[in-house]
Amino acid sequence: FEQSGRHEDLDKAISLYREAVELLPAPHPRRSSALNNTAVALRLRFLASGRQEDLEEEISLRREALELLPAPHPDRFSSLDNIAIALWRYFKEYGRGEDLDEAISLDREALELRPAPHPERSIPLNNIAVSLRTRFQASGRQEDLDEAISLYQEAVELLPAPHPRRSSALNNIADTLRLRFLASGRQEDLEEEISLRREALELLPAPHPDRFSSLDNIAIALWRCFKEYGRGEDLDEAISLDREALELLPAPHPERSTSLNNLATALSARFELSGRQEDLDEAISLHREALELRPAPHPDRSASLNDIAGDLWTRFVASGRQEDLDEEISLHREELELRPAPHPERSTSLSNIAASLGARFEASGRQEDLEEAISLHREALELRPAPHPERSASLTNTALPLWTRFEQFGRHADLDEAISLQREALELRPAPHPDRSASLTDIAAALTTRFVVSGRQEDLEEATLLQREALELRPAPLPDQSSSLKNIAGDLGTRFEQSGRREDLDEAISLYREALELRPAPHPDRSASLNNIADDL
């Protein structure tokens, strides 16, 4: 069966093993080994066919074999190990927590049978640690994760360099420290993870087959450190390691496209940090090579298209190159074709194209771009019914180009719809939602515009109230507070012009003065604040 994969051979082997077991009743000294032979064959059939009853029978037979091997029988350790592995497999397949708990208990007993300095002690240490780490991921019990780290550390101590398993043992601790860092945010765990991965890398000189994964692991950890603490040297080192990893995967290696993307992502981040144009240009070039390695219908082609498009957008924003924006739109369109409904990322692709079309309209004034942007935003919104977490963003995205179209053609229906969409977005952003103040400001601005064109006093009153609420959500020293102060002052100034109420003008001047204090020289908006005060005075 192992040579040809013929299931009938495996079925016949199981049948013969069962017959052999029947011929060896307890307490026959070979019964436990016959039981384990049947269990091994059942495990193979389970792995080949996924029949749950085979896995359950394997566990049952291994339990019986264990009962025939009381301590200090020399085979008791391997029997405990076999049951624990089978229970682990059952947990992974069917998620029963009691199976994982029992596997841990059996591994603990196996560990007691391998006291230091037994050469196999590191095996049960690792087995228990793996199971504890898995139980942490299922239940969140911090003590399981802490104990797993402790056991992994003991295993490493039993595998001094140049032991061939030391590098994998170091990476086991590093993986578990990463989990604890993600759960608790302890910087020392991340720092230790990086240190351990560096040591593991030193044990895997080229052309060791595991050197690539070791380089990749360190680069990912350094990237995480950069994202958390903003240290540019961590990003530089991650880029250097990603370059070395890429050299180990020449085309047509199946993992080369992933390595290209890792390096490109890090270079894009360095461009955002330092503004080095060559980093962004190289990132785009690397993403293009990755895309060539993912022809349709490669499952990651749409992600590659999105990666290139994102970098082209960044370059367009930085340099204003129209061809970058045009190509970005073209790539997003191809990406959209690869994400037909009900693809979970279709709404994101629609929003991306719409946003870029809106930008092209702003740059070139092509009306068809604005119309298509509105249409695509509407389609994205339909794919995000409440309580979709991105619905409020889609509502705002749809409202903005409608407002732009109103400004172009004065169609009141567009402004009314924009206000309606913004109101729904606001309802989805109750305090303390981080975007509530932005929603309040957007609605208020639209209401003020509607007041200007229609003279509806209630719009101006509501706009002022909404701006006041936005201000309460932006206490000093938040950078948007001066804008909120200016917005309220502007609405009060408008109301003064309508009603002649002196207290509105006085408050407007006071708010403008407060905004001015928040814009000390050389703030780019200081001159505007000075002009606002002067106008009202």
N, C-alpha and C positions, 0 to 999 in steps of 0.2 A: 504493500500500500504506500509506504513512504517513497518508493521509487516511481510507481505508476499512478498513484492516486485512485486506484480502483476501490470503490467503497465496499464491494462485495468481499474483497480480501480482508478489510478491517472488520466487517461484520463477522466473518468466519473466525478471525483471530479471537474476537471477544467471546464467541460461542465456545471455542476450544479452551480459552482461559477459564471460563465459568465451569466447564466440565472438570478441569484440573483442580479447581478449588473444591468441588464436591468430593473429589477423591482424597482430599487432605483435610479431614475433620480435625477440629481443635482437640487436643493441644499439639497437633503435628508441627514439628519445628519449621517445616517449609510453608505452612499455611499463610503466614503473614506476607511472605514474599509473593505467593500466588495471588493473594488479594491485591497487592500493589501492582502486579503485572496487569490484572484486569482493569484496575483503576487507571493505569497509564494509557491503555488502549481506549478506554471510555473518554479520557481527556482528549485524545487525538480525534475521536469521532465528534466530540462536542465542538472542538475548534474547527472541524471541517463542515459540520452541518448546523451547529447552534442548537442542538436538541437539549432542552433544559433537563430532561430526565437523565441524560447521560452524566451531566455535571453533578446532579443530586446523588446518583448512584456512586459516582467516583468518591464523593465525600463520605458516603455511608461505608463504602468498602475500606477507605483509609482509616475511618474511626475504628472499625473492627480490627484492622491490622495493628493499630496503636495499642489496643487493649491486650494484644498478644505479646507486646514488647514493653513490659514494665521496667522501670529503672532498676538496676543500671545496665539494661540491655544495650549493647553498642549501636544498635540500629534505631533506638528510640528517637534520637535527635533527628535523623532524616525523616522518620515517620511524622514527627511533629511538624517539621518543615513542610512536608508534602500536604498535610491537611490544611495548614495555614495558607499555603499558596492556593489551594482549591477554594477555600473560603474567601480569600481575597478576590479570586476570579469571579466568584458568585456575587460578591458585593458589587464589583465593577459592572457586572451584567444587569443586576436586578435591584441594586441600591438598598438592600436590607442591612440596616445598621448593626443588627445583632451578629451578622456574619463577620463584619469587620472587627467588632469587639472580641469575638471568639478567636479570630486570627491573631489579634494582638496578644491575647492571653496565652495562646499556644506558643507564639514566638518568644514570649517572656520565659516560659518553661524551657524552651530550647536553649535560650541564652544561659540559663542556670547550668545547663549541661556542658557549656563551653566556657569555663572560668579562665581568666587571664592566667598564663599567656598562651592559651590554646590557639593554634594557627587559624582555626575557623571561627573564632569569636566575632570577627568583624562581620561575618555573614548574618547572624541573627540580630546584631546591632543595627545593621542596615535595614533588615526586614521590618523590625519594630519601628524604626524611624520613618520608613516609607508609609507604613500603615497609620502611624500617629499623624503624619503630615496630611494624609488623605482624610483622616477623621476631622482634623482641624478645618479642612476645606469644606467638609460637609456640615460641621456643627459650629465652627467658630470658637472652639474651646482653646483658649490661649495656652493653657498648661500643656496641651498635646504638642503644640508647636515648639514650646520651650524645651520639652523633654526630647523631641525629635532632634533639635539642634545639639543638645547635650550628648545624645547617643551617637550622632554623626561625628561629633568631635572626638569621642572615644575611639570610634572606628578609624579615624585618620591617624590617631596616635599609634594604633596597632599596625599601620602600613607606612613605615618610614621610607623615605626615598632611598633607592630608586624602585620601590615596589611598583609593579605595573598597574595596580588598582588605586594607587594614591591619587592620581589626578582626578579620577572619577569620584573618589571619596571627597576630595576638596570641593568639587563642583556640587556634590550633594548638599554639603553644608551651605555653600553659596546660594543654591536654589532656595533652601529653607530660610535663610536670612533675608532673601529677597521677599519671600512671602510675609515675614514678620515686619519688614520695613513697610510694605504696602498696607499692612493691617494697622500698624502703630505709628509709622512715620519716624521711627528712631534713626537718626542720621548715622549713628555708629554701626547699625546693622548694614546699611548701604556701603559705608566705608570698608567694613570687614569683608563684605561680599566681593568688592573689587580687589582687595588684597589677596583673598583666597583664589580668585580666578587668575590673578597674575601668577601666583605660584603654580597653579595647574598648567598654565600656558608654558612655563619654563620646563615642565616635564614632558612637553609634547613638541619637540623640535621638528621642523620640516625634514622629511616628508611624512610625518605621522598623520594617519588618516583622520585623527580627531583634532588636529590643530585648527582647522577652519572653524569648527563649532566653538572651540575655546576662544579664538579671536572674536567671534561673533558675540559670545556671552559677555566678554569684557566690554566690548563696544556698546552693547545694549545697557550694561550697568553704568558706564560712563555717561551715556546719553541721558539715562534717568537722573544721574547726579546733576548734569547740566540743567535739565528741565526743572529740578527742584531748587537748585541753589545758584544757577546762572553763572557758574565758573567757566569762562571761556577756554581755559586750559583742558578741562574735561572734554569739551566738544572737539578741540584740536586733536587730542589723543584718540578719541573715538573715530575721527576721520582717518587718522593714520592707520589704525587697526582695521578699519573697514577696507582701506586700500590693499593692505596685505591679504586680507581674506579674499578679496576679489581676484587677486593674482593666483590664488589657489584653485579657482574655479574657471578655467578657460572654457570658451564655447566649444562644444554645445552642452556643457554641464547643466543639468536640470535646475540647479539652485543658483545659477549665475544671475538670472533676472532679479531674484530676491536680493542678492548681494549688491547689484547695481542700484536698486532702489534704496537700500539702507544707506549707501554712501551718498546718493543724491539727496536724500532727506536731511542728512547731517550737513551737507554743503549748503542747502537752502536755509537751514537754521543759522549757519554762520553768516550767510548774507544778511539775514534779518538782524543779526547782532552787530555786524561790522560794516555792512554796506559794500563789501568787496564784490564788484560786478563779476569778476572771473569765477567766483564761487557759484553764483546763480547760473552763469552761462554753462559751466561744467555740469551742474545739476541737471539742466535741461538736456544736455547731450547724453548724460548717463540714463536719464529716463527714456530718451528716444531709443537707445540701444536695448533697454529692457523691453520696450514695447515691441521691437522687432522680434524678440525672442518669445513673444506671446501672441502669435497670430490667432485670429478667430478659428475655432471657438474656445480658445484657452480661457479657463475660468477667471483668470486674473487680468484679462485684457482690459476690461472696463476700468479696473482700479489703476492700471498703468496710464490709460487715457486721461483719467482724472488727475493723476500725479503731474503729467506734463502740462495739462491745462492749468493747474494751480500755479506752477512755476512761471508759465507764460503770463498769467494774470499779474503775478508779482512783478515781472519785468515790465509789463505794460504800465503798471502804477508807478514804477520807479522812473521809467524813461519816456513813456507816452508813445511807444512805437505801435502804430496802428496795426501793422502786420501781426504783431504778437496777439492782439485782441482778436483779430479775425481768425487766426489759427486756433486760438483757445476756444472760440465759439464752435469752430468746425470739429474739434476734438470732442467737445461736450456733446455735440449732436451724434457723433458715432457712438459715444458712450451710452447715450439715451437709447439708441437702437438695440444695444445689447442688454437693456434692462426693460423689457416689455412688462406691462402690467400682468400679474401683481408683484413684480419684483420689489423687494422692500426698499431698495435705494432709488427707485424711479423718481420719487418726489424730489429727492436731493438733486438728481440730474436735471430735472425740469427747472428747479430753482436756480441752479448754477447757470444754465443757458439764459434764463430770464434776466438774471442780474447782469450778465455780460452784455446782453442786448441793450439793457437800460444804460449801461456805461457807453456803449457805442452810439446810442441815440444822443447822449449828452455831448459826445465828442463830435458827431457828424450831423446830427439833426435829422437822421433818416426816420421818417414817420413810421415806416413799416417795422422797424426795430422796436419802437415803443409799443405798437399794437401787438406784435408777437410776444413781447415781454409780458404784457397784461394777460394774454391768452394762456401762456405757459404757467404763470403764477396761479391763475385760476385752476388749471388742471392739477398743479401740485397741491393746492388747498383742498381739492376734492379727495385727494389721496391721504389726507391727514384729518379725518374726522375726530371730533372730541371723543376721548381725552388724549389724543395723540400729543406727545410732548413737544412736537415742532409746530403744532397748529397756530399758536400765537405768533410765532415768527412768520409763518406763511400769510397770516392775516395782515400783518404789518407790511410784508413784502408786496402783497397785492395792492394795498392801499397807496403805497408811495408812487408807483407809476400812474395810478389813476389821478392822483393829485397833480403829477407832472402834466398829464393830458389836459386836466382842467386849466392849468396855467397856460398851456399852449392855445386852447380853443375856447375856454370859458364855459364849458358844458357843466351846468350846475349838477347834473345827475352824477357826474364823476366825483365831484367834491362831496356830495351827499353820501355816495357809496363808500368813499374813502373814510369818512367819519364813522359810518356804521361798522366798517371792518375794524377800525381802530378801537371802537367801543367794545366789540367782542374780544379783541386781543387783551384789552385792559381787564375784562372779567376773568380771563385765564391767568392773570398775573396779580393775584392778591398779595398784599404786603405779607412778608418781606421779600417778595420776588425781586431779584436784582434788576429786572427790566421794567418794573412798574413805573418808575419815575420817567423813563423814556417814553412809555406809552401815554402817560399823562401829558407830557410836553407835546407829543405829536398830535393828540386830539385837540389840545388847547390851541395849537398853531392853526389847525384846520378850521376850528370854530372861529378864531379871530379873522381868518381869511373870509369865511362865509359871512361874518358880520360886515366886513368891508364891502362885499359885493351886494349884500341884500339888506343890510341895515337892521337885522334882527337883534334887538338889544339882549335877548336872552342868551344868544350865542356868546356875546362879549362877557356877560356876567358869568356864564359857566366856564369860559376860558380862563377868567381870572381865578376862579375857585380851584380849577384843576392845576393851574400854575402854582398856586399856594401850596397845594398838597404835594406837588413835585418838590417844592423847596424844602418841605419838612423831611422829605426822604433824602435830602442832599445836605446834611449838616457840614459845616466847616470841619476839616479842610478839604472836603471832596472837590475835585476840580470843576465839576459841573455847577457848583453853587452860584458862581458869578453869573452864569447863563440864566439860571432860574430867576435870580434877582432882576436881571435885565428884562426877562420876559414878562414878569409881573409888572415891572415899572412901565413897560411899553403898553400893556393893556390898560393900566390905570391912566396913562397919558391919553390914550384914545378915549377912555370914558370921560375924562375931564373935557376933552374937546366936544363931546356930545352933550354933556350935562352941565358943565361949568362948575362942578363941585370942587371947591378949593382943596378939600382934604385929599382928593385923589391926586392932584398935582403935587401936593406936599409930600405924600407918601412915595410917589414916583421918584421925586428928587432924592428922598432919603434912601430909597432902594438903589438908585443909581450910584449914590455916594458909597454905599456899602459894597456894591460890585466893584467900584474903583479901587477900594482898599485891597480887594482880592486880586487886583491886577497891577502889581507894582512894575515899574520899568525893569527890564525891557519886555514886558508881556505884550504879545502881538495885538491884543484887543484893548490895550490901555487907551489908545487915542480915541477909539469908538466910545469908550466909557466917558471920557472927558467931553466929547461932542454931545453925548446924550444929556449930561448934566447941563451943559451950556445951553442946549436947545430949550430945556424945560425952564431954566432960570430966565 
